[in-house]
Amino acid sequence: MRELFGPLTPDVVQGNLLFRWLDRYRPDAVIDCVNTATALAYQDVFASATKLLNAADAGGVTSEQVERHLLTLELPQLIRHVQIALEGLKRAGTQAYVKVGTSGTGGMGLNIPYTHSEERPSRTLMAKSAVAGAQSMFLFLMARTPDAPAMIEIKPTATIGWREIAFGPVRRAGRELELVDCTEPLPADRAFIDGAGGWTLTGTPLESVYINVGENGVFARDEFETVTALGQMELVTPEEIADIAILELTGRPSGKDIVAALDGASLGPTYRAGYLRACAVDGLRALEREHGVRSIGFEMLGPPRLTKLLYEAYIMSCLRPSTRALASATSEALAGEAEQLLRREAPDLRRQILSVGIPIVLPDGRSVLRGPTVVVAPGKRGVDVASRGWVDLRPANIAQWVRRAAAITAEPADTGTGSSAGRWTAISPDAAIEPARMAVWIFEKEDGGFRIKR
């Protein structure tokens, strides 16, 4: 429970078998053929929820019953799997990750007649498709993550088969089916009660001709003919999937990579929007001048840390005329000036900060200003939670702003005029401090939060 629902600690990561494999063998490429969606969805959260509700109706639910139900939830398990896989792949220096995924329906729609339920469409089957889609989206996002390997997903949308045609014992879930007989009719109202009997176990296995299709077990001839018929799930072979995997790994696009397809079909930034962005900013600035206000942050975009950084940067801009001037400031003095600004000189700024739910930690670290709403509650951490979403006037945090300003000032000037020149997005040390540009610099330089695809 702690490993699944708790924070992603080093112990959780290093205790995971997949992570240990990746860390030990350091593979150049990984081909993942585990049907993760099936494994997670067929724990059947719906049946588990019914049991839990019945227990509640009966007068009480134990902690064990709650835990068992929580362990059937698909998304927390998928999220943790993706987090650990990404950490392991990055640690291993893996160059490519190929996932053989699934649509959940063998390529059919929600009219699929092959379900494990009387419902059509089956909720459990839909959960399987939902998890499969979620995993595809995670791979899409992992492919946009710096230092992650190339992400490729092959998604077969047909019955995958086969690996063996044979005669012998029929196995289900790894166990041989035993031949059973029942010669005397049983009363229908008593045939299925607890303790019912009347059948005979022969002690010999059920033997027949079968075709082994892997994940779904073995099919009889008529079952195989039905599911692979034209207009049903039809058929794709493992060798064809393997060929596509090899093509992708060797840099020969197959046209069957779901991640590449999503990249090609998704709508990224546009020229028109980039041009109009400047018009929108100019319009906002004009309204600020007209109404005598400064529009900084309302804490609706998230995370609260962004709002905190914007307000802190704006405070720095009120106290120093440029990034270069901020770089030469003394944190103790600047912290005192910031307190003076908010408590006496700029009451409107103070009210705006508090009104959007952002507390203010004063330089002494023991006193705060706050409103009725606090977006990031302190909990047991007290003022130490300030880095997540409080304006922090303590000298240690002000010193961090001074160091940032010094780093920006020390960046070498790029005097190029080509499209690759950094001068177009660089912060000028001698220009006025702009909160948004400072926040972008922090997200990119300190957090590594930048996009690599458009």
C-alpha positions as a printed NumPy array, in Angstrom:
array([[  0.   ,   0.   ,   0.   ],
       [  2.793,   2.431,   0.878],
       [  4.716,   1.571,  -2.287],
       [  1.637,   2.15 ,  -4.437],
       [ -0.048,   5.149,  -2.833],
       [  2.837,   6.782,  -0.974],
       [  5.452,   9.176,  -2.364],
       [  8.013,   7.946,  -4.881],
       [ 10.929,   7.545,  -2.486],
       [ 14.349,   6.057,  -3.366],
       [ 13.435,   2.957,  -1.347],
       [ 10.276,   2.429,  -3.414],
       [ 12.191,   2.811,  -6.681],
       [ 15.146,   0.626,  -5.723],
       [ 12.924,  -2.071,  -4.247],
       [ 11.122,  -2.559,  -7.562],
       [ 12.086,  -5.616,  -9.613],
       [ 11.821,  -3.855, -12.996],
       [ 14.063,  -1.045, -11.788],
       [ 16.627,  -3.544, -10.452],
       [ 16.668,  -5.388, -13.801],
       [ 17.232,  -2.153, -15.705],
       [ 19.911,  -0.992, -13.278],
       [ 21.726,  -4.351, -13.37 ],
       [ 21.727,  -5.075, -17.105],
       [ 21.761,  -1.507, -18.52 ],
       [ 20.049,  -2.525, -21.789],
       [ 20.476,  -0.427, -24.929],
       [ 16.888,  -1.278, -25.873],
       [ 13.878,  -2.744, -24.106],
       [ 11.003,  -4.537, -25.848],
       [  8.071,  -4.826, -23.43 ],
       [  5.487,  -7.424, -24.48 ],
       [  3.697,  -7.625, -21.124],
       [  0.003,  -6.846, -21.579],
       [ -0.069,  -4.351, -18.746],
       [ -3.632,  -3.219, -19.48 ],
       [ -5.024,  -6.739, -19.108],
       [ -3.064,  -7.438, -15.936],
       [ -4.319,  -4.274, -14.245],
       [ -7.911,  -4.137, -15.49 ],
       [ -8.773,  -7.778, -14.849],
       [ -8.244,  -7.34 , -11.136],
       [-11.854,  -6.118, -11.581],
       [-12.378,  -2.967,  -9.575],
       [-16.146,  -3.223, -10.176],
       [-16.529,  -6.616,  -8.501],
       [-14.318,  -5.393,  -5.672],
       [-16.455,  -2.281,  -5.211],
       [-19.6  ,  -4.419,  -5.01 ],
       [-18.058,  -6.544,  -2.266],
       [-16.983,  -3.457,  -0.357],
       [-20.435,  -1.866,  -0.579],
       [-22.079,  -5.101,   0.543],
       [-19.741,  -5.209,   3.538],
       [-20.665,  -1.612,   4.382],
       [-24.373,  -2.431,   4.132],
       [-23.836,  -5.392,   6.448],
       [-22.627,  -3.068,   9.161],
       [-18.916,  -2.548,   8.829],
       [-15.855,  -2.527,   6.622],
       [-12.452,  -3.685,   7.817],
       [ -9.196,  -1.987,   6.902],
       [ -8.187,  -5.169,   5.082],
       [-11.267,  -4.944,   2.847],
       [-10.481,  -1.314,   2.06 ],
       [ -6.874,  -2.157,   1.239],
       [ -7.883,  -5.063,  -0.981],
       [-10.208,  -2.768,  -2.895],
       [ -7.613,  -0.03 ,  -3.275],
       [ -5.193,  -2.589,  -4.693],
       [ -7.599,  -3.221,  -7.6  ],
       [ -7.483,   0.415,  -8.773],
       [ -5.799,   0.448, -12.174],
       [ -4.491,   3.982, -12.549],
       [ -2.423,   4.242,  -9.356],
       [ -0.655,   1.026, -10.366],
       [ -0.09 ,   2.227, -13.932],
       [  1.182,   5.603, -12.719],
       [  3.647,   4.01 , -10.327],
       [  4.761,   1.541, -13.025],
       [  5.421,   4.408, -15.457],
       [  7.279,   6.458, -12.828],
       [  9.577,   3.572, -11.927],
       [ 10.074,   2.484, -15.549],
       [ 11.105,   6.018, -16.529],
       [ 13.571,   6.266, -13.635],
       [ 15.037,   2.872, -14.491],
       [ 15.337,   3.573, -18.219],
       [ 17.059,   6.886, -17.566],
       [ 19.397,   5.315, -15.003],
       [ 20.283,   2.531, -17.447],
       [ 20.939,   4.942, -20.307],
       [ 18.532,   2.946, -22.469],
       [ 18.23 ,   4.378, -25.984],
       [ 14.898,   2.903, -27.069],
       [ 11.825,   1.426, -25.39 ],
       [  9.371,  -0.528, -27.536],
       [  5.981,  -1.345, -26.041],
       [  3.739,  -3.942, -27.661],
       [  0.404,  -2.585, -26.491],
       [ -3.248,  -3.395, -27.044],
       [ -6.562,  -1.816, -27.962],
       [ -8.26 ,  -4.072, -25.433],
       [-10.805,  -5.318, -27.979],
       [ -8.749,  -7.111, -30.608],
       [ -9.409,  -4.21 , -32.932],
       [-13.199,  -4.388, -32.618],
       [-15.353,  -1.607, -31.221],
       [-17.502,  -1.493, -28.109],
       [-19.842,  -3.886, -29.896],
       [-17.314,  -6.675, -29.24 ],
       [-19.202,  -9.895, -28.41 ],
       [-16.213, -11.537, -26.688],
       [-16.498, -10.401, -23.072],
       [-16.223, -11.861, -19.597],
       [-19.566, -10.422, -18.551],
       [-23.221, -10.316, -19.51 ],
       [-22.812,  -6.558, -20.099],
       [-22.188,  -5.244, -23.589],
       [-19.892,  -3.486, -23.573],
       [-18.308,  -5.011, -20.495],
       [-17.129,  -2.522, -17.873],
       [-14.053,  -4.626, -17.205],
       [-13.204,  -4.722, -20.899],
       [-13.696,  -0.951, -21.135],
       [-11.371,  -0.531, -18.154],
       [ -8.786,  -2.589, -20.045],
       [ -9.087,  -0.32 , -23.1  ],
       [ -8.943,   2.765, -20.87 ],
       [ -5.707,   1.584, -19.258],
       [ -4.293,   0.748, -22.7  ],
       [ -5.092,   4.285, -23.857],
       [ -3.645,   5.797, -20.702],
       [ -0.422,   3.894, -21.219],
       [ -0.204,   5.142, -24.813],
       [ -0.569,   8.701, -23.564],
       [  2.116,   8.162, -20.931],
       [  4.465,   6.884, -23.656],
       [  3.585,   9.955, -25.737],
       [  4.569,  12.186, -22.807],
       [  7.673,  10.156, -21.926],
       [  8.824,  10.64 , -25.523],
       [  8.705,  14.388, -24.824],
       [ 10.793,  14.088, -21.662],
       [ 14.468,  15.09 , -21.816],
       [ 16.95 ,  12.245, -21.167],
       [ 14.261,   9.589, -21.68 ],
       [ 14.796,   6.961, -24.369],
       [ 13.01 ,   7.005, -27.7  ],
       [  9.482,   5.71 , -27.059],
       [  7.791,   3.426, -29.566],
       [  4.476,   1.61 , -29.242],
       [  3.218,  -1.078, -31.588],
       [ -0.48 ,  -1.676, -30.978],
       [ -1.752,  -4.897, -32.6  ],
       [ -5.494,  -4.682, -33.241],
       [ -6.264,  -8.308, -34.054],
       [ -5.903, -11.719, -32.452],
       [ -2.187, -12.462, -32.057],
       [ -1.391, -16.046, -32.894],
       [  0.015, -18.57 , -32.7  ],
       [  2.932, -20.389, -31.126],
       [  1.845, -24.038, -31.067],
       [ -0.667, -26.428, -32.632],
       [ -0.832, -29.71 , -30.745],
       [ -2.818, -32.491, -29.132],
       [ -2.614, -32.937, -25.389],
       [ -3.947, -31.884, -21.971],
       [ -5.906, -28.614, -22.052],
       [ -4.67 , -26.065, -19.537],
       [ -6.459, -23.035, -18.134],
       [ -4.505, -20.502, -16.066],
       [ -1.581, -22.94 , -16.006],
       [ -3.582, -25.889, -14.624],
       [ -4.81 , -28.96 , -16.482],
       [ -8.586, -29.25 , -16.808],
       [ -9.806, -32.496, -15.293],
       [-12.458, -34.591, -17.039],
       [-15.691, -34.414, -15.033],
       [-18.915, -36.374, -15.51 ],
       [-22.487, -36.026, -14.229],
       [-24.986, -38.736, -15.186],
       [-27.863, -38.215, -12.734],
       [-29.933, -34.999, -13.132],
       [-29.786, -32.582, -10.2  ],
       [-32.659, -30.331,  -9.013],
       [-32.002, -26.884, -10.461],
       [-32.825, -25.16 ,  -7.177],
       [-30.215, -27.225,  -5.309],
       [-27.545, -27.817,  -7.945],
       [-25.612, -24.629,  -7.232],
       [-25.955, -24.153,  -3.467],
       [-22.98 , -24.436,  -1.14 ],
       [-22.089, -28.05 ,  -0.584],
       [-23.8  , -29.235,  -3.752],
       [-22.468, -32.396,  -5.386],
       [-23.493, -35.144,  -7.756],
       [-20.689, -35.032, -10.293],
       [-17.775, -37.402, -10.727],
       [-14.092, -36.532, -11.024],
       [-12.382, -38.941, -13.393],
       [ -8.807, -38.189, -12.383],
       [ -7.715, -37.83 , -16.   ],
       [ -7.069, -34.603, -17.89 ],
       [ -9.221, -33.261, -20.704],
       [ -7.223, -33.865, -23.88 ],
       [ -7.936, -32.41 , -27.282],
       [ -6.476, -30.635, -30.305],
       [ -5.68 , -27.001, -29.517],
       [ -3.906, -23.93 , -30.8  ],
       [ -1.879, -21.884, -28.306],
       [ -2.382, -18.153, -28.858],
       [ -0.301, -16.933, -25.939],
       [ -1.937, -14.525, -23.519],
       [ -5.47 , -15.839, -24.104],
       [ -4.411, -19.437, -23.559],
       [ -5.403, -22.285, -25.852],
       [ -8.318, -22.276, -28.291],
       [-10.214, -25.192, -29.75 ],
       [-10.442, -25.263, -33.543],
       [-13.969, -23.854, -33.637],
       [-13.078, -21.117, -31.152],
       [-10.07 , -20.159, -33.262],
       [-12.112, -20.189, -36.468],
       [-14.768, -17.971, -34.88 ],
       [-12.543, -15.309, -33.376],
       [-10.264, -15.001, -36.416],
       [-13.048, -15.002, -39.02 ],
       [-13.379, -12.1  , -41.448],
       [-15.264,  -9.324, -39.659],
       [-14.356, -10.599, -36.199],
       [-10.968,  -9.972, -34.537],
       [ -9.165, -11.555, -37.515],
       [ -5.45 , -12.383, -37.111],
       [ -1.915, -10.98 , -36.939],
       [  1.171, -13.105, -36.289],
       [  3.892, -12.558, -33.667],
       [  6.527, -12.582, -36.42 ],
       [  4.918,  -9.568, -38.102],
       [  4.983,  -7.691, -34.805],
       [  8.625,  -8.671, -34.287],
       [  9.523,  -7.463, -37.778],
       [  7.993,  -4.066, -37.035],
       [  9.858,  -3.865, -33.709],
       [ 13.16 ,  -4.564, -35.466],
       [ 12.421,  -2.009, -38.189],
       [ 11.717,   0.667, -35.574],
       [ 14.776,  -0.194, -33.47 ],
       [ 17.048,   0.003, -36.513],
       [ 15.763,   3.416, -37.545],
       [ 13.51 ,   2.268, -40.396],
       [ 10.058,   3.806, -39.781],
       [  7.32 ,   1.215, -40.177],
       [  4.373,   3.604, -40.033],
       [  3.009,   1.47 , -37.171],
       [  4.388,   3.428, -34.213],
       [  1.506,   4.801, -32.136],
       [  3.72 ,   7.422, -30.448],
       [  4.856,   8.804, -33.806],
       [  1.251,   8.748, -35.005],
       [  0.123,  10.743, -31.974],
       [  2.957,  13.201, -32.564],
       [  1.865,  13.619, -36.161],
       [ -1.827,  13.951, -35.369],
       [ -1.625,  16.179, -32.29 ],
       [ -1.947,  19.938, -32.771],
       [  1.071,  21.787, -31.392],
       [  1.951,  25.484, -31.227],
       [  1.031,  27.479, -34.336],
       [  2.488,  30.496, -36.097],
       [ -0.808,  32.378, -35.756],
       [ -0.983,  31.804, -32.002],
       [  2.663,  32.841, -31.566],
       [  2.002,  36.092, -33.431],
       [ -1.215,  36.805, -31.532],
       [  0.46 ,  36.082, -28.171],
       [  2.325,  39.38 , -28.486],
       [ -0.969,  41.135, -29.293],
       [ -2.601,  39.58 , -26.215],
       [  0.263,  40.668, -23.941],
       [  0.101,  44.201, -25.354],
       [ -3.642,  44.274, -24.693],
       [ -3.15 ,  43.132, -21.104],
       [ -0.467,  45.759, -20.499],
       [ -2.747,  48.488, -21.912],
       [ -5.583,  47.496, -19.55 ],
       [ -3.156,  47.448, -16.603],
       [ -2.168,  51.033, -17.369],
       [ -5.782,  52.091, -17.847],
       [ -6.938,  50.665, -14.512],
       [ -3.767,  51.225, -12.503],
       [ -3.295,  47.586, -11.502],
       [ -0.624,  44.928, -11.952],
       [ -1.89 ,  41.493, -13.04 ],
       [  0.549,  38.917, -11.594],
       [ -1.108,  35.656, -10.563],
       [ -4.452,  34.267,  -9.431],
       [ -3.373,  30.651,  -8.653],
       [ -5.644,  29.031, -11.198],
       [ -2.974,  27.831, -13.62 ],
       [ -1.001,  25.861, -11.07 ],
       [  1.123,  24.755,  -9.49 ],
       [  0.988,  27.171,  -6.503],
       [  4.773,  27.418,  -6.797],
       [  4.354,  29.349, -10.053],
       [  2.171,  31.961,  -8.362],
       [  4.661,  32.216,  -5.509],
       [  7.593,  32.662,  -7.915],
       [  5.765,  35.321,  -9.919],
       [  4.969,  37.383,  -6.832],
       [  8.473,  37.001,  -5.443],
       [  9.976,  38.061,  -8.778],
       [  7.636,  41.053,  -8.899],
       [  8.734,  42.059,  -5.394],
       [ 12.356,  41.855,  -6.56 ],
       [ 11.453,  44.079,  -9.539],
       [  9.999,  46.665,  -7.157],
       [ 13.193,  46.723,  -5.09 ],
       [ 15.886,  46.581,  -7.785],
       [ 15.831,  48.139, -11.294],
       [ 17.461,  45.215, -13.105],
       [ 18.711,  41.641, -12.822],
       [ 22.293,  42.937, -12.594],
       [ 21.367,  45.178,  -9.668],
       [ 19.621,  42.269,  -7.947],
       [ 22.745,  40.132,  -8.387],
       [ 24.764,  42.557,  -6.274],
       [ 22.203,  42.888,  -3.476],
       [ 22.615,  41.625,   0.089],
       [ 19.972,  39.108,   1.065],
       [ 19.516,  40.362,   4.641],
       [ 18.974,  43.951,   3.518],
       [ 16.755,  42.921,   0.64 ],
       [ 14.577,  40.797,   2.942],
       [ 14.027,  43.835,   5.185],
       [ 13.154,  45.995,   2.183],
       [ 10.677,  43.37 ,   0.963],
       [  8.93 ,  43.307,   4.343],
       [  8.768,  47.1  ,   4.367],
       [  7.293,  47.07 ,   0.858],
       [  4.522,  44.601,   1.642],
       [  3.61 ,  45.792,   5.115],
       [  3.696,  49.561,   4.568],
       [  4.39 ,  50.725,   1.02 ],
       [  2.321,  48.404,  -1.167],
       [ -0.829,  47.324,   0.681],
       [ -2.626,  46.514,  -2.59 ],
       [  0.109,  44.045,  -3.527],
       [ -0.095,  42.432,  -0.08 ],
       [ -3.881,  42.125,  -0.338],
       [ -3.652,  40.59 ,  -3.808],
       [ -1.176,  37.939,  -2.639],
       [ -3.253,  36.989,   0.397],
       [ -6.544,  37.038,  -1.525],
       [ -5.436,  34.348,  -3.983],
       [ -4.523,  32.048,  -1.091],
       [ -0.763,  32.595,  -0.873],
       [  0.571,  33.256,   2.674],
       [  3.604,  35.495,   3.236],
       [  6.458,  34.339,   5.489],
       [  8.171,  37.348,   7.09 ],
       [ 11.979,  37.542,   7.369],
       [ 12.092,  36.302,  10.964],
       [ 10.617,  32.96 ,   9.84 ],
       [  8.3  ,  32.916,  12.846],
       [  5.587,  35.26 ,  11.586],
       [  3.267,  34.999,   8.616],
       [  0.586,  37.045,   6.925],
       [ -2.355,  35.022,   5.607],
       [ -5.957,  35.242,   4.437],
       [ -8.91 ,  32.91 ,   4.98 ],
       [ -7.822,  30.678,   2.078],
       [ -4.468,  28.904,   1.994],
       [ -3.807,  26.973,  -1.202],
       [ -0.892,  24.977,   0.251],
       [ -1.674,  24.04 ,   3.843],
       [  1.367,  23.818,   6.164],
       [  0.506,  20.493,   7.792],
       [  3.313,  19.164,   9.961],
       [  5.962,  21.034,   7.982],
       [  4.896,  24.521,   9.109],
       [  6.647,  27.33 ,   7.258],
       [  8.999,  24.806,   5.664],
       [  6.238,  24.223,   3.112],
       [  6.791,  27.762,   1.801],
       [  8.82 ,  26.567,  -1.191],
       [  5.693,  24.897,  -2.57 ],
       [  3.438,  27.932,  -2.609],
       [  4.114,  30.734,  -0.106],
       [  5.808,  34.056,  -0.693],
       [  8.967,  33.617,   1.365],
       [ 10.779,  36.735,   2.596],
       [ 13.331,  34.872,   4.708],
       [ 16.933,  35.821,   3.858],
       [ 17.729,  32.267,   2.727],
       [ 15.066,  32.429,   0.023],
       [ 16.002,  35.988,  -0.963],
       [ 19.593,  34.775,  -1.328],
       [ 18.297,  32.21 ,  -3.827],
       [ 16.929,  35.076,  -5.939],
       [ 20.26 ,  36.867,  -5.723],
       [ 22.038,  33.695,  -6.915],
       [ 19.605,  33.353,  -9.806],
       [ 20.219,  36.932, -10.83 ],
       [ 23.976,  36.361, -10.64 ],
       [ 23.66 ,  33.243, -12.826],
       [ 21.643,  35.148, -15.422],
       [ 24.129,  38.027, -15.395],
       [ 27.043,  35.613, -15.827],
       [ 25.516,  33.886, -18.857],
       [ 27.681,  34.58 , -21.937],
       [ 26.108,  36.986, -24.392],
       [ 25.024,  35.381, -27.646],
       [ 25.589,  37.958, -30.367],
       [ 24.477,  35.708, -33.212],
       [ 21.632,  36.746, -35.452],
       [ 20.623,  33.326, -36.799],
       [ 17.515,  31.398, -35.808],
       [ 19.592,  29.33 , -33.351],
       [ 20.849,  32.383, -31.448],
       [ 19.976,  32.427, -27.761],
       [ 19.736,  36.221, -27.715],
       [ 16.073,  36.08 , -28.782],
       [ 14.974,  34.407, -25.537],
       [ 17.78 ,  35.43 , -23.16 ],
       [ 17.128,  37.746, -20.208],
       [ 19.015,  41.016, -20.505],
       [ 20.861,  41.674, -17.211],
       [ 20.29 ,  45.423, -17.558],
       [ 16.581,  45.325, -18.425],
       [ 13.821,  45.603, -15.837],
       [ 12.968,  42.335, -14.079],
       [  9.946,  40.64 , -15.675],
       [  8.317,  38.027, -13.412],
       [  7.114,  35.758, -16.241],
       [ 10.548,  35.583, -17.862],
       [ 12.173,  34.872, -14.508],
       [  9.688,  32.041, -13.856],
       [ 10.394,  30.555, -17.295],
       [ 14.149,  30.712, -16.608],
       [ 13.675,  28.901, -13.287],
       [ 11.458,  26.204, -14.793],
       [ 13.909,  25.58 , -17.622],
       [ 17.272,  25.962, -15.875],
       [ 16.512,  24.687, -12.368],
       [ 13.683,  22.243, -12.99 ],
       [ 14.581,  21.018, -16.474],
       [ 10.993,  21.776, -17.474],
       [ 11.101,  22.49 , -21.195],
       [  9.543,  20.902, -24.25 ],
       [ 11.613,  19.054, -26.828],
       [  8.866,  18.519, -29.409],
       [  6.446,  20.861, -31.137]])
